[in-house]
Amino acid sequence: MKKERGHRIRSVDPGSIADELGLEPGDRLISIDGHDPEDIFDYEYYLENESVVVLVEKADGEEWELDIENDYQDLGLTFENGLMSEYRSCTNKCIFCFIDQMPPGMRDTLYFKDDDSRLSFLQGNYITLTNMKKKDIDRIIRFKLSPINISVHTTNPELRCRMLNNRFAGQSLKNIDRLYEAQTPMNAQIVLCKGINDGDELERTIGDLSRYIPYMESVSVVPVGLTKFRDGLYPLKPFTAEDAGRVIDQIERWQKKLYAESGTHFVHASDEFYILAGRELPEEARYDGYIQLENGVGMVRLMTEEVHEALAEMDGDREAEELSVATGLLAEKYLRGFLKEIAEKFPNRKVHLYPIVNDFFGEMITVSGLITGRDLIRQLRGKPLGSRLLLPVNMFRSGEEVLLDDVTRQQVENALQVPVNIVKSSGQDFVAAVLAPPEDDGPAEHGAYELPEIL
């Protein structure tokens, strides 16, 4: 089958330059100033001029060459493929891959392994660098794209090859040197596996990455997520409370050292480690502006500060309502504390808090973003729910009202016979939702750190 020329236009923004020029859905962009854009980054780069010559093929095959005085403005085009090229899938088979731990029979998108550098810039996804060629790194540097988020896991080349099951995984670490030399802002992620890349290996990795400060801006350390669907996979063990305490001590020692040397705490343990260890969360200043929120670093501390701030600005009342909140086990302790603070100012709000055990993936998965509709319905059926049920937005597929197992909000409402409010992620949103139903409570676009590429 012959490949079609250019990039098909899906929509044209009303009142845009493209609209004024008569471009329509179904037309195809062929070139800009003689360049055939490979993807969305080429497209935006070539438009960065006062004027451009754009070649378009109309739906009837007629070609238009347009001299456009755009003064660095976007043309107002949306293409059928958001990247203007195919997504790049992951070529690794990591020993800790969450997608390999998914059961069969779920929607196809949940099995796609993304490792596309372009989504690192567009959506904040983390990439391994293993499927990037020299020209890809050259283009990032030439276009000044940033920040790039890198799944490092270890700086030991041999160990990285074993962890990613890719013989080029160690060699691809050299790309970090090139990005550093070009002063490209970066963030790094370490998925920590007990007995594999912790202890002395973690010490080495933090030390190696700290040499890239200030262009390596932050490093998150998160525990491996283990579901019950691990038959035939690498035998990984969960972290204990004592293990988590040792990881925190190691990271906090590095934080003190690096803050004294460079003014940044740089490396951060995820909230899960602190909760598992039973430790107090770091103070707000230690999160360096919450750079790694999407990896679950500082989410609880930020929400705590936001709840306190919201309540401080409110006058209490005695209006009565009974309602309910469902969440994952990980957040239960903190939400219970938030509800207690709310009750001190609003004593007639009776709120039932229901932590949902993840029967689908296994009890070791405790985050709210991986709760299925079936678990939610089964565990809430017959419980007092009051006038409405609050669910966090990250339980839903981004921008939709569909949970992980394709159960919809409407189906939850029908099964439990209660209206469902979808609550956005900030502390202010949580307080406001407890006190009154949100006016527009549909799910927002979000970047929950659980499976960010696919939810």
C-alpha positions in Angstrom: 0.0 0.0 0.0 1.4 3.4 -1.0 2.1 5.7 1.9 0.1 9.0 1.7 2.0 12.2 1.4 2.2 14.6 4.3 0.0 14.8 7.4 -3.7 14.7 7.4 -5.5 17.6 9.1 -8.1 16.6 11.6 -9.4 20.0 12.6 -8.9 23.8 12.0 -9.3 26.3 14.9 -12.0 28.8 14.1 -10.5 32.3 13.5 -7.0 30.9 13.1 -4.5 31.7 10.3 -5.3 28.3 8.7 -9.1 29.0 8.9 -8.6 32.4 7.2 -6.6 30.8 4.4 -9.4 28.3 3.7 -7.7 25.1 5.1 -10.1 22.3 6.0 -10.2 18.9 7.8 -9.0 16.3 5.4 -6.4 18.5 3.8 -2.8 17.4 4.0 0.2 19.4 5.1 3.1 18.5 2.8 5.9 20.9 3.7 7.0 24.1 5.4 9.7 26.1 3.7 10.6 23.0 1.7 11.0 20.8 4.8 8.8 17.7 5.2 8.0 17.7 9.0 8.8 14.3 10.5 6.6 15.0 13.6 5.1 17.7 15.8 8.5 19.0 16.9 9.6 19.5 13.3 6.3 21.2 12.6 6.6 23.7 15.5 10.3 24.3 14.8 9.8 25.2 11.2 6.9 27.5 12.1 9.2 29.6 14.3 9.6 32.4 11.7 8.1 35.7 10.8 6.9 34.2 7.5 6.7 30.7 6.0 5.8 29.0 2.7 3.4 26.1 3.4 2.5 23.5 0.8 -0.9 21.9 1.3 -2.6 19.2 -0.7 -6.4 19.7 -0.7 -8.8 16.8 -0.3 -9.5 16.9 -4.0 -5.7 16.6 -4.8 -5.2 20.2 -5.7 -1.9 21.7 -4.3 -1.8 25.1 -2.6 1.4 26.9 -2.0 0.7 29.5 0.7 3.0 32.4 1.6 2.1 33.1 5.2 3.0 36.1 7.4 2.5 34.3 10.7 4.9 36.3 12.9 5.9 33.1 15.0 2.2 32.2 15.6 0.7 28.8 15.4 -1.4 28.1 12.3 -4.3 26.6 14.3 -4.0 23.0 12.9 -4.6 19.8 14.7 -3.5 16.6 12.9 -5.1 13.1 12.9 -2.0 11.7 14.7 -1.1 14.0 17.6 2.6 13.3 17.2 2.4 13.5 13.4 4.1 10.1 13.4 3.8 6.7 15.0 4.4 6.2 18.7 7.7 4.5 19.6 7.3 1.4 21.8 9.7 0.1 24.3 12.3 -2.4 23.2 13.3 -3.4 26.7 11.9 -6.2 28.9 12.6 -4.7 32.3 12.5 -7.1 35.3 10.2 -4.6 37.1 7.9 -3.7 34.2 4.3 -3.1 35.5 2.7 -3.8 32.1 4.2 -7.3 32.1 2.2 -7.8 35.4 -1.1 -6.9 33.8 -3.6 -9.8 33.5 -5.0 -10.8 30.1 -8.3 -9.5 28.8 -8.0 -5.8 29.4 -8.2 -3.0 26.8 -5.4 -3.0 24.3 -4.0 0.4 25.2 -3.0 -1.0 28.7 -0.5 -3.3 27.1 1.3 -0.7 25.0 4.8 0.0 26.3 5.7 3.5 25.6 9.4 4.7 25.4 8.9 7.8 23.1 11.1 10.8 23.9 8.6 13.1 22.4 6.1 12.2 25.1 8.7 13.1 27.7 8.4 16.7 26.6 4.7 16.7 25.8 3.4 14.7 28.8 6.3 14.3 31.2 6.7 10.6 30.6 10.0 8.9 31.6 12.1 7.2 28.9 15.1 4.9 29.0 17.0 6.4 26.1 17.6 2.9 24.7 15.8 3.4 21.4 17.2 6.8 20.7 19.7 7.3 17.9 22.4 10.1 17.7 20.1 12.1 15.4 17.4 12.0 18.1 19.7 13.5 20.7 21.1 16.0 18.2 17.5 17.2 17.5 16.7 17.6 21.2 19.8 19.8 21.6 19.2 21.7 18.4 15.5 22.4 19.2 16.4 23.1 22.8 13.7 20.8 24.1 13.5 20.4 27.8 13.2 19.0 30.4 13.8 15.4 29.4 12.8 12.8 31.9 15.0 9.7 32.1 14.4 6.3 33.6 17.9 5.6 34.8 17.4 3.0 37.5 21.2 2.4 37.8 24.3 4.0 36.4 26.1 0.6 36.6 26.2 -0.2 32.8 26.3 -4.0 33.4 23.5 -4.0 35.9 21.4 -1.7 33.7 21.7 -4.2 30.9 20.4 -6.9 33.2 17.6 -4.9 34.7 16.3 -3.7 31.3 17.2 -6.9 29.5 18.8 -4.9 26.7 22.4 -5.2 25.8 22.5 -1.6 24.8 21.1 -0.2 28.0 24.4 0.5 29.6 25.8 2.2 26.5 22.7 4.5 26.2 23.7 6.2 29.5 26.3 8.1 27.5 23.4 10.1 26.1 23.2 11.8 29.5 26.7 13.1 29.0 25.8 14.7 25.7 22.7 16.3 27.2 24.7 17.6 30.1 27.3 19.1 27.8 24.5 20.8 25.9 23.1 22.2 29.2 19.8 20.4 28.6 17.6 20.3 31.8 16.9 16.7 32.9 15.1 14.7 35.6 15.8 11.1 36.5 13.8 8.2 38.0 15.0 5.2 39.8 12.6 2.3 40.3 14.2 0.6 43.3 14.2 -3.2 43.4 15.1 -4.9 46.6 18.5 -6.6 46.5 19.1 -5.4 42.9 19.8 -1.7 42.6 19.5 -0.6 46.2 22.2 -0.3 48.9 25.7 0.2 47.4 24.2 0.3 43.9 21.9 3.1 44.8 24.8 4.9 46.5 26.8 4.7 43.2 23.8 5.8 41.1 23.0 8.9 43.3 26.7 9.8 43.3 27.1 9.5 39.6 23.9 11.5 38.8 24.8 14.2 41.2 27.8 15.1 39.0 25.3 16.3 36.4 23.9 19.1 38.7 22.6 21.7 37.9 21.3 20.4 34.5 20.2 17.2 36.1 17.6 18.9 38.3 16.1 16.1 40.4 16.1 12.3 40.9 13.1 10.4 42.3 13.5 7.0 44.0 10.3 4.9 43.9 9.7 1.3 45.1 8.9 -1.3 42.5 5.2 -2.0 42.1 4.4 -5.7 42.4 1.0 -7.2 41.4 -0.1 -10.8 42.0 0.3 -11.5 38.2 4.0 -12.3 38.3 4.1 -16.0 37.2 7.2 -16.6 35.1 8.6 -13.1 35.8 11.8 -12.2 37.6 11.5 -13.0 41.4 11.3 -9.6 43.0 10.5 -9.1 46.7 8.6 -6.2 48.3 10.3 -3.7 50.6 9.6 -4.0 54.3 9.2 -1.1 56.7 12.8 -1.6 57.8 14.0 -1.6 54.2 12.1 1.6 53.5 13.7 3.3 56.6 17.2 2.4 55.3 16.4 3.8 51.9 15.1 7.1 53.4 18.2 7.4 55.7 20.4 6.9 52.6 18.6 9.5 50.6 18.3 12.0 53.4 22.1 11.8 54.0 22.7 12.6 50.3 20.1 15.5 50.5 22.1 17.1 53.4 25.4 16.7 51.5 24.1 18.0 48.2 22.1 20.9 49.6 25.3 22.1 51.4 27.3 21.8 48.2 24.8 23.0 45.5 21.7 24.4 47.2 19.4 21.6 45.9 18.2 18.5 47.8 18.3 16.8 44.3 17.3 13.2 45.2 13.9 12.4 46.8 12.2 9.3 48.1 8.6 8.8 47.0 5.8 9.2 49.5 5.4 5.4 49.5 8.7 4.9 51.2 7.8 7.3 54.0 4.4 5.8 54.5 5.8 2.2 54.5 8.4 3.2 57.0 6.0 5.0 59.2 8.1 8.1 59.0 7.0 11.8 59.0 7.0 13.3 55.5 9.7 15.9 54.7 8.9 19.5 55.2 7.7 21.4 52.1 11.0 23.2 51.5 12.8 19.9 51.1 10.9 19.1 47.9 12.6 21.8 45.9 9.4 23.0 44.4 7.8 19.6 43.9 9.6 18.8 40.7 8.8 15.1 40.9 5.1 15.2 41.8 4.1 12.9 38.9 6.3 10.2 40.5 4.5 10.4 43.8 7.2 12.6 45.4 5.6 15.2 47.7 2.0 14.6 46.6 0.9 14.1 50.2 2.9 17.0 51.6 1.5 19.3 48.9 -2.0 18.2 49.5 -1.5 18.7 53.3 -0.3 22.2 52.8 -3.2 23.0 50.4 -5.8 21.6 52.9 -4.4 23.7 55.7 -4.4 26.8 53.5 -7.9 26.2 52.3 -9.3 25.7 55.8 -7.5 28.7 57.1 -9.4 31.0 54.7 -12.8 29.6 55.6 -15.4 30.4 58.2 -17.0 27.3 59.6 -20.7 26.6 59.5 -23.2 24.0 60.9 -24.8 22.9 57.7 -25.5 19.2 57.8 -24.7 16.5 55.2 -23.6 12.9 55.2 -21.4 11.7 52.4 -18.5 9.3 51.6 -15.0 9.2 50.2 -13.2 6.2 48.7 -9.4 6.0 48.2 -6.5 3.6 48.0 -4.9 2.2 51.2 -1.8 4.5 50.6 -3.7 7.7 51.3 -6.1 6.5 54.0 -4.1 7.9 57.0 -3.7 11.3 55.5 -7.3 11.7 54.2 -8.6 10.6 57.6 -6.5 13.5 59.1 -7.8 15.9 56.6 -11.4 14.9 57.3 -10.8 15.4 61.0 -9.5 18.9 60.4 -12.6 19.7 58.2 -14.9 18.4 60.9 -13.4 20.8 63.5 -14.7 23.7 61.4 -17.7 22.0 59.9 -19.0 19.6 62.7 -22.2 18.6 61.0 -20.5 17.2 57.9 -20.5 13.4 58.5 -18.0 11.8 56.0 -17.4 8.1 55.7 -13.9 7.2 54.5 -13.5 3.8 52.7 -10.0 2.6 51.8 -10.3 0.1 48.9 -8.2 -3.0 49.0 -6.9 -3.8 45.6 -8.2 -7.4 45.1 -7.7 -7.1 41.3 -3.9 -6.5 41.3 -3.1 -7.7 44.8 -2.9 -6.1 48.2 0.6 -4.8 47.6 -0.8 -2.2 45.1 -2.1 0.5 47.4 -2.5 3.6 45.1 -5.9 5.0 44.2 -5.0 5.2 40.5 -5.0 1.4 40.1 -8.4 0.7 41.8 -10.8 -1.0 39.5 -14.5 -0.3 39.3 -15.4 -3.8 40.2 -13.3 -3.7 43.4 -14.8 -0.3 44.2 -18.4 -1.5 43.7 -18.0 -4.8 45.5 -16.4 -3.2 48.6 -18.8 -0.3 48.9 -22.1 -2.1 48.2 -24.3 -2.1 51.3 -22.1 0.5 53.1 -23.6 3.9 54.2 -22.6 6.3 51.5 -24.8 9.3 52.3 -25.9 11.8 49.7 -22.9 11.4 47.4 -19.6 9.6 46.9 -16.3 11.4 46.2 -13.7 9.6 44.0 -10.2 11.0 43.2 -9.7 12.0 39.5 -6.7 9.6 39.2 -9.1 6.6 39.5 -10.3 7.6 36.0 -8.7 7.5 32.6 -7.4 10.9 31.9 -10.1 13.2 30.5 -12.7 10.5 30.7 -15.2 9.0 33.1 -13.9 5.4 32.8 -12.0 3.4 35.4 -9.2 1.0 34.8 -11.4 -1.9 34.0 -13.7 0.1 31.7 -16.4 0.5 34.4 -17.9 4.0 34.0 -18.9 6.6 36.5 -22.5 6.0 35.5 -22.2 2.3 36.2 -20.8 3.0 39.6 -23.7 5.4 40.4 -26.2 2.8 39.2 -24.7 -0.1 41.1 -24.3 1.9 44.4 -27.4 4.1 43.9 -25.5 7.3 44.8 -24.2 10.3 42.8 -20.5 10.2 42.2 -18.4 13.4 42.3 -15.0 13.3 40.7 -12.5 15.3 42.8 -9.5 17.0 41.3 -6.1 16.4 42.9 -5.4 19.6 44.9 -6.1 20.0 48.6 -8.3 23.0 47.9 -10.4 20.9 45.5 -10.8 18.1 48.1 -12.0 20.5 50.9 -14.4 22.3 48.4 -15.8 18.9 47.3 -16.4 17.7 50.8 -18.3 20.9 51.6 -20.3 21.1 48.4 -20.7 19.2 45.1 -18.3 20.5 42.5 -20.1 22.6 39.8 -18.1 20.9 37.0 -16.9 17.6 38.4 -16.0 15.8 35.2 -12.5 14.3 35.1 -9.7 16.6 34.1 -6.6 15.8 32.1 -4.2 14.6 34.7 -0.8 12.9 35.0 -1.2 10.4 37.8 2.1 8.8 38.3 0.6 5.2 38.1 0.9 4.2 34.5 1.1 7.8 33.2 1.4 6.7 29.6 -1.9 4.9 29.4 -4.3 6.3 31.9 
